[in-house]
């Protein structure tokens, strides 16, 4: 009897995990490309404004893109080089990128939350990202790609990806429509550059030298803001390069061998 109960518990747990994975695959995926995008993405989920999951850009190829809607949040960056010169956010469907005034995330709202913690602005972002039962052009089952950027916002994903993003998106801004397959093909080539960032390099160097460091120590070494450091630690954790261990109220980090 005990063995049967254990089996039921195990099978129930497995079923729950499989259901969660399936639900996530069919739901909205938030793909932040910088610290502000990460803040917005996590806030939308933690406050219950969106039923979504946050995925690292390096793991996007593992998603079943035929069943997943992807929202890319690239708002303000910690990068110091390269600019993405767009003055409006964009939506993408499976076949074409189209700009629709009623379905555009306001860059001002994104910045308002990151800088001033404006909850009304966050709610407006959530409203735009929520799936609609009958959107004007985009189908719910189609891949949706949101690129939300401020004027001259920089990307913290390395020079190669910046260059690959720039021309396709400029053409979109000029012509309003471009092939999504072309955009995805160009962006996938640059995901390895996510690790080429001075703050992430400093984090890894500190952890390899000291063995372990807490969040406050890493802030002092990197001279990064809390939000920026949270973003870079998350990128390193999702790539499996560091691990986080909680000790009371402290968060300790160490590099994986």
TAFENDA-V74747 format. One line per field, one symbol per residue. phi: phi as a letter, one per 30 degrees, with the letter a starting at -180 (. if undefined). psi: psi as a letter, one per 40 degrees, with the letter a starting at -180 (. if undefined). burial: b if it has 16 or more other C-alpha atoms within 10 Angstrom, else e. A space follows every 50 residues. Layout:
BEGIN
phi = ???
psi = ???
burial = ???
END
This chain:
BEGIN
phi = .ddddddddddddddddddddddddccccccdcaddeddddddedddidb cabcbdedcdddddddbbcccccbcbccdcbibccbcadbcbcdcbcbcb edbcddddddddddcchddddddddddddddcdbdebddddddcbcccbd ehdccccjdddedddededdddddcibadddddddddddcdddeddbedd ddedddddddjaacddddddddhcdedddeddddeddddicbbcbcbicc ccbbddd
psi = dddddddddddddddddddddddddeahhhgieiddddddddddddefdi giihhideedeeigeeehhhhhhgciieieiiihgieiiiihaddihihh defhhhdddddddddefhddddddddddehiidgiddhideihhhhhhii hfhiifeiddddddddddddddddeehihdddddddddeeddedeghddd dddddddddddiiidddddddefiidddddddddddddefdiihhhgbei hiiiii.
burial = eeeeeeeeeeeeeeeeeeeeeebbbbbbbbbbbbbbbbbbbbbbbeeebb ebbbbbbbeeeebebebbbbbbbbbbbbbeebbbbbebbbbbbbebbbbe eebbbbbebbbbbbeeeeeebbbebbeebebeeeeeebebbbbbbbbbbb eebbbbbbbbbbbbbeebbeebbeebbbbbeebeebbeebbebbbebebb eebbebbbeeebbbbeebbeebeeeeebbbbbbbbbbbeeebbbeeeeee ebbbbee
END
